[in-house]
Amino acid sequence: MTFAPPPITRSLLAWVLGTAVAVTPAAWAQTAAPGAKPAAPAAAKPDNKPTTRSTSIPARGLFNGDQLSESTKRQLTDLMLDAIGSRIELALLVPTGPWKIDGAGQGDTQLNTARLQALRRFLTDRGVDPNKVFVESRIDEKIASPRLDVQLVTTPAAD
């Protein structure tokens, strides 16, 4: 007798990632709806070219104090879900626009070490190697609204 685990839905997977539990590509492959025939495995890429996955998050609502807001966690979780089955070679946090970095207050546009650490911790708690998380500042007063761009450079995982 073979035991078939229940299908994993996107919301269940988001919850699992939110609790920092790793999900293997084999488990992710079983996301078909109940009663659906399993999909044929995707053809392997003939090369291991890196792929960049990214999201851009406006500064307003990015943080609650020095912690990530729930909407930010959802956006980062969606980005991580998109990278399942791949090896993350680089995670780049790119503050872009007119951020305040002088430490004066905790407004929406204030960027400090504790806030950057919260972003780094979120990624590393979900399996990204801490040595592969970098911050590249593109702070520019000429850009109208500050935002945070998060980029994941991935390659196909060798199973």
C-alpha positions as CSV (number, residue, x, y, z in Angstrom):
1,M,0.0,0.0,0.0
2,T,1.3,3.4,-1.0
3,F,0.7,6.5,1.2
4,A,-0.1,9.6,-0.8
5,P,0.2,12.8,1.1
6,P,-2.6,15.4,0.7
7,P,-2.1,18.0,-2.0
8,I,-0.2,21.1,-1.0
9,T,-2.0,24.3,-1.8
10,R,-0.4,27.7,-2.3
11,S,-1.9,29.0,0.9
12,L,-0.6,25.9,2.8
13,L,2.8,26.4,1.3
14,A,2.8,30.1,2.3
15,W,2.0,29.1,5.8
16,V,4.8,26.5,5.9
17,L,7.3,29.0,4.5
18,G,6.1,31.4,7.2
19,T,7.1,28.9,9.8
20,A,10.6,28.5,8.3
21,V,10.1,24.9,7.3
22,A,11.8,23.9,4.0
23,V,9.7,22.3,1.3
24,T,11.4,20.1,-1.2
25,P,10.7,20.3,-4.9
26,A,9.2,16.8,-4.8
27,A,6.6,18.0,-2.2
28,W,5.9,21.1,-4.3
29,A,5.2,18.9,-7.4
30,Q,2.2,17.4,-5.6
31,T,0.2,20.6,-5.7
32,A,-2.4,19.3,-8.2
33,A,-6.0,19.6,-7.3
34,P,-7.7,16.5,-5.8
35,G,-8.5,14.1,-8.6
36,A,-6.4,15.8,-11.2
37,K,-3.8,13.7,-13.1
38,P,-0.2,14.4,-12.2
39,A,1.4,16.8,-14.6
40,A,4.3,15.5,-16.7
41,P,7.7,16.7,-15.3
42,A,8.9,19.9,-17.0
43,A,11.7,19.4,-19.4
44,A,15.0,20.2,-17.9
45,K,16.7,23.4,-19.1
46,P,19.6,22.5,-21.3
47,D,21.7,25.2,-19.5
48,N,22.1,26.5,-16.0
49,K,21.7,30.1,-16.9
50,P,20.8,32.3,-13.9
51,T,17.3,33.6,-13.6
52,T,16.4,36.8,-11.8
53,R,13.1,37.0,-9.8
54,S,12.2,40.3,-8.3
55,T,9.6,42.3,-6.5
56,S,9.3,46.0,-5.8
57,I,7.7,47.1,-2.5
58,P,6.8,50.7,-1.8
59,A,8.3,52.2,1.4
60,R,4.8,53.1,2.8
61,G,3.7,50.1,4.7
62,L,6.9,48.2,4.4
63,F,7.7,48.2,8.1
64,N,5.8,48.3,11.5
65,G,8.5,49.9,13.7
66,D,11.6,47.8,12.9
67,Q,9.7,44.7,11.9
68,L,8.3,43.7,8.5
69,S,4.6,44.4,8.0
70,E,2.3,41.5,7.1
71,S,1.8,42.8,3.5
72,T,5.6,42.9,3.1
73,K,5.9,39.3,4.4
74,R,3.2,38.2,1.9
75,Q,5.1,39.8,-1.0
76,L,8.4,38.3,0.0
77,T,6.7,34.9,0.6
78,D,5.3,35.0,-3.0
79,L,8.8,35.8,-4.3
80,M,10.2,32.8,-2.3
81,L,7.4,30.6,-3.7
82,D,8.3,31.6,-7.2
83,A,11.9,30.3,-6.5
84,I,10.9,26.9,-5.3
85,G,12.9,24.2,-7.1
86,S,15.8,26.6,-7.7
87,R,19.0,27.3,-5.9
88,I,19.3,30.9,-4.7
89,E,22.7,32.1,-5.7
90,L,22.2,35.7,-4.6
91,A,19.6,37.7,-2.7
92,L,19.9,41.5,-3.3
93,L,18.1,44.1,-1.2
94,V,18.0,47.4,-3.1
95,P,16.6,50.4,-1.3
96,T,15.8,52.8,-4.2
97,G,14.7,56.4,-4.0
98,P,14.8,59.1,-1.3
99,W,15.3,57.0,1.9
100,K,16.4,58.7,5.1
101,I,19.4,57.0,6.5
102,D,20.5,59.5,9.2
103,G,18.6,57.7,12.0
104,A,16.2,60.5,12.6
105,G,12.9,58.8,13.5
106,Q,11.0,55.7,12.4
107,G,8.9,57.1,9.5
108,D,7.9,55.2,6.4
109,T,11.0,56.4,4.6
110,Q,13.5,55.7,7.4
111,L,16.0,53.0,6.7
112,N,18.2,51.7,9.5
113,T,20.2,48.7,10.4
114,A,17.4,47.0,12.4
115,R,15.1,47.3,9.4
116,L,17.6,45.8,7.0
117,Q,18.3,43.0,9.6
118,A,14.6,42.2,9.6
119,L,14.7,41.8,5.9
120,R,17.8,39.7,6.0
121,R,16.4,37.6,8.8
122,F,13.2,36.9,6.9
123,L,15.2,35.6,3.9
124,T,17.6,33.5,5.9
125,D,14.9,32.0,8.1
126,R,13.5,30.6,4.8
127,G,16.7,29.0,3.7
128,V,18.7,31.7,1.9
129,D,22.3,31.4,2.8
130,P,23.2,34.5,4.9
131,N,26.4,34.9,3.0
132,K,24.4,35.4,-0.2
133,V,22.3,38.3,1.0
134,F,23.6,41.7,0.0
135,V,22.3,45.3,0.2
136,E,23.0,47.6,-2.7
137,S,21.8,51.2,-2.0
138,R,20.4,53.2,-4.9
139,I,19.3,56.1,-2.7
140,D,18.5,59.0,-4.9
141,E,16.6,62.2,-4.0
142,K,15.5,62.7,-7.6
143,I,13.3,59.6,-7.5
144,A,9.8,60.5,-6.3
145,S,8.9,57.6,-4.0
146,P,11.2,55.3,-2.0
147,R,10.8,51.6,-2.5
148,L,12.6,48.4,-1.8
149,D,13.5,46.1,-4.7
150,V,14.3,42.5,-3.7
151,Q,16.0,40.4,-6.4
152,L,16.7,36.7,-6.2
153,V,19.2,35.3,-8.7
154,T,18.6,31.6,-9.0
155,T,19.8,28.6,-11.0
156,P,18.0,25.3,-11.5
157,A,18.5,23.0,-8.5
158,A,20.4,19.8,-9.1
159,D,18.2,17.0,-7.7
